[in-house]
Amino acid sequence: MSGPARMRCVYVDLDGTLLGRGASLLHDGQGNVNIDGIRAVQACLRADVEVVLMSGRRRVQVFEDARLLGQRSFIFEAGACVVLDGEEHWLTGDLMPGEQSIAEQIERSGAPAFLLEQYEGRLEYHEPWHVEREVSHLFRGLVEAAEVDRLLAERGHHDLRLVDNGVVNRRSQALAALPHVRGYHLVPVGASKAAAVAKHRRMRDYAREETFAVGDSREDLACAAEVGAFWLVANAVAHDPSIREAMAAHENVCVAEGSNGTGVYEAVVSALMGTE
């Protein structure tokens, strides 16, 4: 009887997962000094496990983070593009960069302005991180992504969808009445972290059981369908208890006891040891 497959790759989210308060790799979610995220990356590198960062952040940000970890592949803007050894692989369908960026094409469609008007008091741009983006329009607020997608389709924007990328900590006074605030990406319908993970895995010729992923949002959770095991860090459930209902759609999801980098380290150790 063969043992567990040797792990060859981990896909890990940045904000709220590998990173702690203030987007720090050296602090936990409460701002205490914590190096478990670094220990997790170190363990992967020593075991020859590729570390692929997947994030809603802009290309230049994720590129620099990946470079600091010695990695040549990464996923940016919520799965809009996979960069493999410096080569771009877009997952944006008919919307492709050219004379205009994909973000500019989405702007011209009128969809962002429509959503801001429709959900006034519940949705706003996620300043200051919403500028200089190649693909997505980045919002914050509190809306139901599925409801927004239906509304977009009714208005003829069948090629767009809203991605729920988890809890964020910044808001303006216009959103003061909301119980909490989440980050959202308006992206081409074919763009997703799960699709990007599948694309990278195929190009690297990794078997599904040779990969695992760690995240903190529903968009991250969808990657469970493309990897051998998926881990939610504990803070994901603390911030959104209803995410446990979404977990029921997958048989390979675990919830770490630790939050942020500590949860990532827990997932890495368990995966490398062949335990759950």
C-alpha positions as CSV (number, residue, x, y, z in Angstrom):
1,M,0.0,0.0,0.0
2,S,1.5,3.3,-1.1
3,G,1.9,6.2,1.4
4,P,0.7,9.8,1.1
5,A,1.8,11.7,-2.0
6,R,4.9,13.9,-1.7
7,M,3.9,17.5,-1.6
8,R,5.2,19.6,-4.5
9,C,3.4,22.9,-4.2
10,V,1.4,25.0,-1.8
11,Y,-0.8,27.9,-2.9
12,V,-1.1,30.5,-0.1
13,D,-3.1,33.7,0.2
14,L,-1.4,36.8,1.6
15,D,-3.6,39.3,3.5
16,G,-5.3,37.6,6.4
17,T,-3.5,34.4,5.9
18,L,0.3,34.4,5.6
19,L,0.4,38.1,6.7
20,G,-0.7,39.5,10.0
21,R,-1.7,43.0,11.2
22,G,-0.5,45.7,8.9
23,A,0.3,43.1,6.2
24,S,3.4,42.1,8.2
25,L,5.1,38.7,7.8
26,L,6.6,39.2,11.2
27,H,3.4,39.8,13.2
28,D,0.2,38.0,13.9
29,G,-3.3,39.3,13.5
30,Q,-3.1,41.1,16.9
31,G,0.2,42.8,16.1
32,N,2.3,40.6,18.2
33,V,5.7,39.5,16.9
34,N,5.4,36.1,15.3
35,I,7.6,34.3,12.8
36,D,5.5,31.2,12.1
37,G,4.8,32.5,8.6
38,I,8.5,32.5,7.9
39,R,8.9,29.1,9.4
40,A,6.1,27.8,7.1
41,V,7.9,29.1,4.0
42,Q,11.3,27.8,5.3
43,A,9.8,24.4,5.8
44,C,8.4,24.3,2.2
45,L,11.7,25.5,0.7
46,R,13.7,22.9,2.6
47,A,11.3,20.2,1.4
48,D,11.5,21.5,-2.2
49,V,7.8,22.5,-2.2
50,E,7.0,25.4,-4.5
51,V,5.3,28.3,-2.8
52,V,2.8,30.1,-5.0
53,L,1.4,33.3,-3.6
54,M,-2.2,34.0,-4.7
55,S,-3.6,37.4,-3.9
56,G,-6.0,40.1,-4.9
57,R,-3.1,42.5,-4.8
58,R,-1.6,44.2,-7.9
59,R,1.1,42.4,-10.0
60,V,4.0,44.6,-8.8
61,Q,3.1,43.9,-5.1
62,V,2.8,40.1,-5.5
63,F,5.9,40.0,-7.7
64,E,8.0,41.6,-5.0
65,D,6.6,39.4,-2.3
66,A,7.3,36.3,-4.4
67,R,10.8,37.5,-5.2
68,L,11.5,37.9,-1.5
69,L,10.6,34.3,-1.0
70,G,12.8,33.2,-3.9
71,Q,9.7,32.1,-6.0
72,R,9.2,32.8,-9.7
73,S,5.5,32.1,-10.0
74,F,2.5,33.9,-8.5
75,I,-1.2,34.7,-9.0
76,F,-2.4,38.3,-8.9
77,E,-5.6,40.3,-8.9
78,A,-7.8,37.5,-7.6
79,G,-6.8,35.0,-10.2
80,A,-6.9,37.2,-13.3
81,C,-3.4,36.2,-14.3
82,V,-0.9,33.4,-13.5
83,V,2.8,34.4,-13.8
84,L,4.9,31.2,-14.4
85,D,8.6,31.7,-14.5
86,G,8.0,35.3,-15.7
87,E,5.5,34.4,-18.4
88,E,1.9,35.7,-18.2
89,H,-1.1,33.5,-18.6
90,W,-4.4,35.5,-18.5
91,L,-7.7,34.1,-17.3
92,T,-9.8,37.0,-18.4
93,G,-11.6,35.7,-21.4
94,D,-12.3,38.2,-24.2
95,L,-11.1,41.0,-22.0
96,M,-7.4,41.2,-22.7
97,P,-4.8,44.0,-22.1
98,G,-4.0,46.1,-25.1
99,E,-4.4,49.7,-25.9
100,Q,-6.5,49.8,-22.8
101,S,-6.0,47.9,-19.6
102,I,-8.6,45.4,-18.6
103,A,-9.5,47.7,-15.7
104,E,-10.1,50.6,-18.1
105,Q,-12.3,48.4,-20.3
106,I,-14.4,47.4,-17.3
107,E,-14.6,51.1,-16.3
108,R,-15.9,52.0,-19.8
109,S,-18.6,49.3,-19.5
110,G,-20.2,51.3,-16.8
111,A,-20.4,48.4,-14.3
112,P,-18.4,50.0,-11.5
113,A,-20.4,53.2,-11.5
114,F,-23.6,51.2,-11.6
115,L,-22.6,49.2,-8.5
116,L,-21.5,52.2,-6.6
117,E,-24.9,53.9,-7.3
118,Q,-26.9,50.8,-6.7
119,Y,-25.2,50.0,-3.3
120,E,-24.6,53.5,-2.0
121,G,-23.9,53.4,1.7
122,R,-22.9,49.7,1.4
123,L,-20.1,49.8,-1.2
124,E,-17.2,52.1,-2.0
125,Y,-13.8,52.0,-3.6
126,H,-11.2,50.4,-1.3
127,E,-9.0,53.5,-1.1
128,P,-6.0,53.9,-1.5
129,W,-5.4,50.4,-3.0
130,H,-8.0,50.7,-5.8
131,V,-5.7,52.7,-8.1
132,E,-3.1,51.6,-10.7
133,R,-4.8,48.2,-11.1
134,E,-4.5,46.2,-14.4
135,V,-7.7,44.2,-14.1
136,S,-10.0,44.4,-11.1
137,H,-11.9,47.2,-9.6
138,L,-11.4,47.0,-5.8
139,F,-14.2,47.8,-3.5
140,R,-15.1,47.5,0.2
141,G,-18.4,47.3,1.9
142,L,-21.0,44.6,2.7
143,V,-23.0,43.1,-0.1
144,E,-24.0,39.6,-1.2
145,A,-21.7,38.7,-4.1
146,A,-24.2,36.3,-5.6
147,E,-26.9,39.0,-5.6
148,V,-24.5,41.4,-7.3
149,D,-23.7,38.9,-10.0
150,R,-27.4,38.4,-10.8
151,L,-27.8,42.1,-11.0
152,L,-24.8,42.5,-13.2
153,A,-26.2,39.8,-15.6
154,E,-29.6,41.5,-15.7
155,R,-27.8,44.7,-16.8
156,G,-26.0,42.9,-19.6
157,H,-22.6,42.5,-17.8
158,H,-22.5,38.7,-18.2
159,D,-18.7,38.9,-18.5
160,L,-18.1,40.2,-15.0
161,R,-18.5,38.9,-11.5
162,L,-17.9,40.2,-7.9
163,V,-15.3,38.3,-5.8
164,D,-15.7,38.3,-2.0
165,N,-12.1,38.4,-0.8
166,G,-12.8,38.5,3.0
167,V,-12.8,40.9,5.8
168,V,-10.9,44.2,5.6
169,N,-10.2,46.7,8.4
170,R,-10.5,50.1,6.7
171,R,-13.7,52.0,5.9
172,S,-14.8,55.5,5.4
173,Q,-17.5,57.3,7.5
174,A,-20.0,56.4,4.7
175,L,-19.8,52.8,5.8
176,A,-19.7,53.4,9.5
177,A,-23.1,51.8,10.1
178,L,-22.1,48.4,8.6
179,P,-21.4,45.6,11.2
180,H,-18.2,44.7,9.4
181,V,-16.6,45.4,6.0
182,R,-15.4,43.0,3.3
183,G,-13.2,43.5,0.3
184,Y,-14.5,42.8,-3.2
185,H,-13.0,42.6,-6.7
186,L,-15.0,43.2,-9.8
187,V,-13.3,40.9,-12.3
188,P,-13.9,39.2,-15.7
189,V,-16.1,36.1,-15.1
190,G,-13.3,33.6,-16.0
191,A,-10.9,35.0,-13.4
192,S,-10.7,33.2,-10.1
193,K,-8.1,31.9,-7.7
194,A,-9.4,28.4,-8.2
195,A,-9.0,28.7,-12.0
196,A,-5.5,30.1,-11.6
197,V,-4.5,27.3,-9.2
198,A,-5.8,24.7,-11.8
199,K,-3.9,26.5,-14.6
200,H,-0.6,26.6,-12.7
201,R,-0.9,23.0,-11.5
202,R,-1.5,21.8,-15.1
203,M,1.4,23.8,-16.5
204,R,3.7,22.4,-13.7
205,D,2.3,18.9,-14.2
206,Y,1.5,18.5,-10.5
207,A,-1.1,15.9,-9.6
208,R,-3.9,17.3,-7.5
209,E,-2.9,15.2,-4.5
210,E,0.6,16.7,-4.6
211,T,-0.7,20.2,-3.8
212,F,-2.4,22.0,-1.0
213,A,-3.6,25.5,-0.3
214,V,-4.2,27.9,2.6
215,G,-6.5,30.9,2.8
216,D,-9.0,32.9,4.7
217,S,-11.9,33.8,2.3
218,R,-14.6,32.1,0.3
219,E,-12.7,32.9,-2.8
220,D,-9.7,31.0,-1.4
221,L,-12.0,28.2,-0.2
222,A,-13.1,27.5,-3.8
223,C,-9.5,26.4,-4.5
224,A,-10.3,23.2,-2.5
225,A,-11.7,21.7,-5.7
226,E,-8.3,22.0,-7.3
227,V,-5.9,20.8,-4.6
228,G,-5.4,17.7,-2.5
229,A,-6.1,19.5,0.8
230,F,-7.3,23.0,1.7
231,W,-6.8,24.7,5.0
232,L,-8.7,27.7,6.4
233,V,-6.8,29.7,9.0
234,A,-8.7,30.1,12.3
235,N,-9.3,33.8,11.8
236,A,-11.3,33.0,8.7
237,V,-14.0,31.3,10.7
238,A,-13.8,33.8,13.6
239,H,-14.5,36.7,11.1
240,D,-17.1,34.7,9.1
241,P,-18.7,31.8,11.0
242,S,-21.0,31.1,8.1
243,I,-18.0,30.0,6.0
244,R,-18.4,26.6,7.7
245,E,-21.6,26.1,5.6
246,A,-19.5,26.7,2.4
247,M,-17.0,24.1,3.6
248,A,-19.6,21.4,3.4
249,A,-19.3,21.4,-0.4
250,H,-15.7,20.0,-0.1
251,E,-14.4,16.9,1.6
252,N,-10.8,18.0,1.8
253,V,-11.1,21.2,4.0
254,C,-9.5,21.6,7.4
255,V,-9.7,24.5,9.8
256,A,-6.4,25.3,11.5
257,E,-6.2,25.9,15.2
258,G,-3.9,28.9,14.6
259,S,-4.6,32.2,12.9
260,N,-2.6,33.9,10.1
261,G,1.0,32.7,9.8
262,T,0.6,30.2,12.7
263,G,-2.3,28.6,10.8
264,V,-0.2,28.4,7.7
265,Y,2.6,26.8,9.6
266,E,0.2,24.2,11.0
267,A,-1.1,23.4,7.5
268,V,2.4,23.1,6.1
269,V,3.7,20.8,8.9
270,S,0.5,18.6,8.5
271,A,0.9,18.4,4.8
272,L,4.6,17.6,4.8
273,M,4.0,14.9,7.5
274,G,1.1,13.4,5.6
275,T,-1.5,14.1,8.3
276,E,-4.6,16.2,8.7
